[in-house]
Amino acid sequence: MRKVKLRSLAALLVVALALGCWVGAANAGLSEALNQLRASGLDSNTEISQTYVDLSNAPSGTVTSVTYIGASQIRTDNSYTVTSQTYSQAMNRVTSFVFELSNNYRPETSLGLTGIMIPSNPTMTTCIYTYGTLKDQAMYAVVSGLEQCLNSDPIRHSSGSSSSSWVQEYYPETMASKVITSFKIGEATYSTTNALADTTTQITTLAMDVSPYEKDGRSYVPVRFLAYACGVSEDNVQWDEATQTVTIIKDDTTLKLTIGSTILTKNKETIIMDVAPEIIDPGRTMLPARWVSEALGATVTWDEKNNTVTIEILQPEEQSQ
């Protein structure tokens, strides 16, 4: 989905009358931050993050979102499979979900939502904003819950919190940690950000003895550091010198890759990659980041402007405590 700039919209529809007040009155700072964001022409900054959710294909069972977080405008694209529904039905579900989330992220964080219809284009998009101490966690909760939201009945607003709704899974106290690891091409250091469910953010910068590089349109990362970024422990990265094969084990998933081969084995499944692992001096195994990370359940984003590959993975709640 292409970026949607609010200032260039032909028409702006606020979905619910109460919602218009909610966006501005829930936190005066959100309105000011949103005005500054619009004036700058950016999609996110240090104060506010947002996601554009395209609902125009909801009748066909597909919804997409484009999310921007932080001053560096880190972008994540997602696609969701949903039950066939009209735009109005989808908007009603999204509105109720975001509105319910807002009750449990206050007062530290505010969420806002507007609905957009562009007459010159049948695209129907809703923009969701998060502002405050837990803005990144709140945005993550929104994006994580969209598919379940669009496949469930609308949530009835409750004062305080819901006692039985599935939406509880996306409240701050029940959200698992998210680990974000960034590798920059040509640099022998990488950074890991641990966004904890208890609102703490830990950032660590570590060194490698080789640098990631780009080849044939793919980012190559040292196997051990790539595995760590995907939540794999050190003893679950194994190297067989005789067969030149690396084995990566995470929970019930086992990956096998062989130097020079484009075959990636995931348990009993055979996946054909478009590039092959290789060894570089001083004897380090380099793996294609996207193929391996996605096979382990991580989300991979490539920032072409900064030559950076970012890997996001959920860390189970019991491990994050």
C-alpha positions as CSV (number, residue, x, y, z in Angstrom):
1,M,0.0,0.0,0.0
2,R,1.3,3.4,-0.9
3,K,1.8,6.1,1.7
4,V,-1.3,8.3,2.3
5,K,-0.5,11.9,3.2
6,L,-3.3,13.4,5.3
7,R,-2.9,16.9,3.9
8,S,-3.4,15.7,0.4
9,L,-6.6,13.8,1.0
10,A,-9.6,15.0,-1.0
11,A,-11.9,14.2,1.9
12,L,-11.6,13.2,5.6
13,L,-14.2,11.1,7.3
14,V,-14.2,10.8,11.1
15,V,-15.8,7.4,11.7
16,A,-17.8,8.0,14.9
17,L,-18.9,11.2,16.4
18,A,-17.5,10.2,19.8
19,L,-14.3,9.2,18.1
20,G,-13.6,12.7,16.9
21,C,-13.7,13.9,20.6
22,W,-11.7,10.9,21.7
23,V,-8.8,11.7,19.3
24,G,-8.5,15.3,20.6
25,A,-9.8,15.2,24.1
26,A,-8.2,12.0,25.4
27,N,-4.8,13.8,25.5
28,A,-4.3,17.3,24.3
29,G,-0.7,16.5,23.5
30,L,-1.8,14.0,20.9
31,S,-3.7,16.7,18.9
32,E,-0.6,19.0,19.0
33,A,1.8,16.1,18.1
34,L,-0.6,15.1,15.2
35,N,-0.7,18.7,13.9
36,Q,3.1,18.8,13.9
37,L,3.3,15.5,12.1
38,R,1.0,16.6,9.4
39,A,2.9,19.9,8.9
40,S,6.2,18.0,8.6
41,G,4.8,15.6,6.0
42,L,6.3,12.7,7.9
43,D,4.6,9.4,8.8
44,S,6.1,9.2,12.3
45,N,8.5,11.0,14.7
46,T,9.8,10.7,18.2
47,E,6.4,11.6,19.7
48,I,3.9,9.8,17.5
49,S,3.7,6.6,15.5
50,Q,1.0,5.6,13.1
51,T,-0.3,2.8,10.9
52,Y,-2.3,3.1,7.7
53,V,-4.8,0.2,7.4
54,D,-6.2,-0.3,3.9
55,L,-9.7,-1.8,4.2
56,S,-10.8,-1.4,0.6
57,N,-10.2,-5.2,-0.1
58,A,-12.0,-6.4,3.0
59,P,-14.9,-7.7,0.8
60,S,-12.3,-9.9,-0.9
61,G,-10.9,-11.1,2.4
62,T,-7.6,-9.2,2.5
63,V,-6.5,-6.2,4.6
64,T,-3.1,-4.6,4.5
65,S,-1.3,-2.2,6.8
66,V,1.8,0.0,6.6
67,T,3.2,1.1,10.0
68,Y,5.8,3.8,10.7
69,I,7.6,4.1,14.1
70,G,10.0,6.6,15.4
71,A,12.1,9.5,14.0
72,S,13.8,7.0,11.6
73,Q,10.3,6.1,10.3
74,I,10.9,2.3,10.5
75,R,8.4,0.8,8.2
76,T,6.7,-2.6,8.5
77,D,4.2,-4.0,6.0
78,N,1.6,-6.6,6.9
79,S,-1.2,-8.5,5.2
80,Y,-4.1,-10.1,6.9
81,T,-6.6,-12.8,5.8
82,V,-10.1,-11.9,7.0
83,T,-13.6,-13.0,6.6
84,S,-15.4,-11.2,3.7
85,Q,-17.0,-8.0,5.0
86,T,-17.9,-4.5,3.9
87,Y,-15.7,-1.5,4.6
88,S,-18.2,-0.3,7.2
89,Q,-18.2,-3.6,9.0
90,A,-14.4,-3.7,9.0
91,M,-14.2,-0.1,10.2
92,N,-16.6,-0.8,13.0
93,R,-14.5,-3.7,14.2
94,V,-11.2,-1.7,14.0
95,T,-12.7,1.3,15.7
96,S,-14.1,-0.8,18.6
97,F,-10.8,-2.6,19.0
98,V,-8.6,0.5,19.1
99,F,-11.1,2.3,21.3
100,E,-11.1,-0.6,23.8
101,L,-7.3,-0.7,23.8
102,S,-7.1,3.0,24.5
103,N,-8.9,2.5,27.9
104,N,-6.1,0.2,29.1
105,Y,-3.1,2.2,27.8
106,R,-4.2,5.4,29.5
107,P,-3.1,7.6,31.1
108,E,0.5,7.0,29.9
109,T,-0.5,6.6,26.3
110,S,-3.2,7.8,24.0
111,L,-4.6,6.2,20.8
112,G,-6.5,8.0,18.1
113,L,-8.2,6.9,14.9
114,T,-9.6,8.5,11.8
115,G,-11.3,7.0,8.7
116,I,-10.3,8.2,5.3
117,M,-12.2,7.9,2.0
118,I,-10.5,9.2,-1.2
119,P,-13.1,10.0,-3.9
120,S,-10.5,9.8,-6.7
121,N,-9.4,6.4,-5.5
122,P,-11.6,3.6,-4.1
123,T,-9.1,3.0,-1.4
124,M,-10.6,3.3,2.1
125,T,-8.0,3.6,4.8
126,T,-8.0,4.1,8.5
127,C,-5.1,5.9,10.2
128,I,-4.3,4.9,13.8
129,Y,-2.1,7.0,16.0
130,T,-0.3,6.2,19.2
131,Y,1.2,8.9,21.5
132,G,2.9,8.7,24.9
133,T,5.2,6.6,27.0
134,L,3.9,3.3,25.6
135,K,3.3,4.4,22.1
136,D,5.5,1.7,20.4
137,Q,3.9,-1.0,22.6
138,A,0.5,0.3,21.8
139,M,1.1,0.4,18.1
140,Y,2.5,-3.1,18.3
141,A,-0.7,-4.2,20.1
142,V,-2.8,-2.6,17.3
143,V,-0.9,-4.3,14.5
144,S,-0.7,-7.6,16.2
145,G,-4.4,-7.7,17.0
146,L,-5.8,-6.5,13.7
147,E,-6.3,-9.9,12.1
148,Q,-8.2,-11.3,15.2
149,C,-10.1,-8.0,15.4
150,L,-11.3,-8.3,11.8
151,N,-12.4,-11.9,12.3
152,S,-14.3,-11.2,15.5
153,D,-17.5,-9.5,16.5
154,P,-17.1,-5.8,17.4
155,I,-16.1,-5.2,21.0
156,R,-18.5,-3.4,23.2
157,H,-16.9,-0.5,25.0
158,S,-16.4,-1.0,28.7
159,S,-15.3,1.4,31.4
160,G,-11.9,0.4,32.7
161,S,-11.2,-2.9,31.2
162,S,-12.9,-5.9,29.6
163,S,-13.2,-9.0,31.8
164,S,-13.7,-11.6,29.2
165,S,-12.9,-10.2,25.7
166,W,-10.1,-11.6,23.6
167,V,-8.8,-8.0,23.4
168,Q,-7.2,-8.6,26.8
169,E,-4.4,-10.4,25.0
170,Y,-3.2,-7.0,23.7
171,Y,-3.2,-5.1,26.9
172,P,0.2,-3.9,28.2
173,E,0.3,-6.3,31.1
174,T,-0.2,-9.4,28.9
175,M,1.9,-8.4,25.9
176,A,5.1,-10.4,25.3
177,S,8.4,-8.6,24.8
178,K,9.4,-7.7,21.3
179,V,13.1,-8.0,20.4
180,I,14.3,-5.8,17.5
181,T,17.7,-6.4,16.1
182,S,19.3,-4.2,13.4
183,F,22.3,-5.1,11.2
184,K,23.8,-2.5,9.0
185,I,25.6,-3.5,5.8
186,G,29.4,-3.0,6.2
187,E,29.4,-2.5,10.0
188,A,30.7,-5.0,12.4
189,T,28.3,-4.0,15.2
190,Y,24.6,-4.6,15.6
191,S,22.0,-3.2,18.0
192,T,19.3,-5.0,19.8
193,T,16.3,-3.3,21.3
194,N,14.2,-5.2,23.8
195,A,10.8,-3.6,24.2
196,L,9.6,-5.2,27.4
197,A,6.0,-5.7,28.2
198,D,6.5,-3.8,31.5
199,T,7.2,-0.7,29.4
200,T,11.0,-0.9,29.8
201,T,13.2,-0.5,26.8
202,Q,16.7,-2.0,26.8
203,I,19.1,-1.1,23.9
204,T,22.3,-3.1,23.5
205,T,25.1,-2.7,21.0
206,L,27.3,-5.7,20.3
207,A,30.4,-6.4,18.1
208,M,30.9,-9.1,15.5
209,D,34.1,-10.2,13.9
210,V,32.7,-9.9,10.4
211,S,30.3,-7.4,8.8
212,P,27.0,-8.1,7.0
213,Y,27.1,-7.6,3.3
214,E,24.7,-7.4,0.4
215,K,25.0,-9.9,-2.5
216,D,22.5,-10.7,-5.4
217,G,19.9,-8.5,-3.7
218,R,20.1,-10.3,-0.4
219,S,21.6,-9.3,3.0
220,Y,24.0,-11.8,4.4
221,V,24.5,-12.0,8.2
222,P,26.8,-14.2,10.3
223,V,24.9,-17.3,11.3
224,R,25.3,-17.1,15.0
225,F,24.3,-13.4,15.3
226,L,21.4,-14.0,12.9
227,A,20.2,-16.9,15.0
228,Y,20.5,-14.9,18.3
229,A,18.4,-12.2,16.7
230,C,15.7,-14.7,16.1
231,G,15.6,-16.0,19.7
232,V,17.9,-19.0,19.2
233,S,20.2,-20.0,22.1
234,E,23.9,-20.5,21.4
235,D,23.9,-24.3,21.9
236,N,21.1,-24.6,19.3
237,V,23.3,-23.4,16.5
238,Q,25.3,-26.4,15.3
239,W,28.0,-26.7,12.6
240,D,28.9,-30.0,10.8
241,E,32.3,-29.5,9.2
242,A,32.1,-32.8,7.2
243,T,28.9,-31.9,5.4
244,Q,29.3,-28.1,5.6
245,T,25.8,-27.9,7.1
246,V,24.5,-25.5,9.8
247,T,21.6,-26.6,11.9
248,I,19.4,-24.1,13.8
249,I,16.9,-25.3,16.4
250,K,14.2,-23.2,17.9
251,D,11.3,-24.8,19.9
252,D,9.8,-27.3,17.5
253,T,11.4,-25.8,14.3
254,T,14.7,-27.2,12.9
255,L,16.4,-25.5,10.0
256,K,19.2,-27.0,8.0
257,L,21.3,-25.1,5.4
258,T,24.3,-26.3,3.5
259,I,27.1,-24.1,2.1
260,G,26.6,-23.5,-1.6
261,S,23.1,-25.0,-1.7
262,T,19.9,-23.1,-2.2
263,I,17.9,-25.7,-0.3
264,L,16.6,-24.7,3.1
265,T,15.1,-27.6,5.1
266,K,12.5,-26.6,7.7
267,N,11.6,-29.8,9.6
268,K,10.3,-32.0,6.8
269,E,9.6,-29.1,4.4
270,T,12.0,-28.2,1.6
271,I,12.3,-24.5,0.7
272,I,14.2,-23.3,-2.4
273,M,16.0,-20.0,-1.8
274,D,17.2,-17.7,-4.5
275,V,20.7,-17.5,-2.9
276,A,22.9,-19.9,-1.1
277,P,24.8,-19.7,2.3
278,E,28.6,-19.1,2.0
279,I,31.8,-19.0,4.0
280,I,34.0,-15.9,4.2
281,D,37.3,-15.1,6.0
282,P,38.1,-16.0,8.7
283,G,35.9,-19.0,8.2
284,R,32.5,-17.5,9.1
285,T,29.3,-18.9,7.8
286,M,27.0,-16.2,6.3
287,L,23.3,-16.8,5.8
288,P,20.7,-14.9,3.8
289,A,18.9,-12.9,6.6
290,R,15.3,-12.9,5.2
291,W,15.1,-16.6,4.3
292,V,16.3,-17.8,7.7
293,S,14.6,-15.2,9.9
294,E,11.1,-15.7,8.3
295,A,11.5,-19.5,8.6
296,L,12.0,-18.9,12.3
297,G,8.9,-16.8,12.6
298,A,10.5,-13.4,12.6
299,T,9.5,-10.3,10.7
300,V,12.2,-8.8,8.4
301,T,12.4,-5.2,7.2
302,W,14.9,-3.8,4.7
303,D,15.8,-0.1,5.0
304,E,17.4,0.7,1.6
305,K,18.2,4.3,2.6
306,N,20.2,3.3,5.6
307,N,21.3,-0.1,4.3
308,T,19.9,-1.8,7.4
309,V,18.1,-5.1,7.8
310,T,15.8,-5.2,10.9
311,I,14.6,-8.4,12.5
312,E,11.6,-8.4,14.9
313,I,10.7,-11.4,17.0
314,L,8.3,-11.9,19.9
315,Q,9.9,-13.2,23.1
316,P,7.6,-15.5,25.1
317,E,6.2,-13.7,28.2
318,E,7.8,-16.2,30.7
319,Q,11.2,-15.5,29.2
320,S,10.8,-11.7,29.4
321,Q,10.1,-11.6,33.1
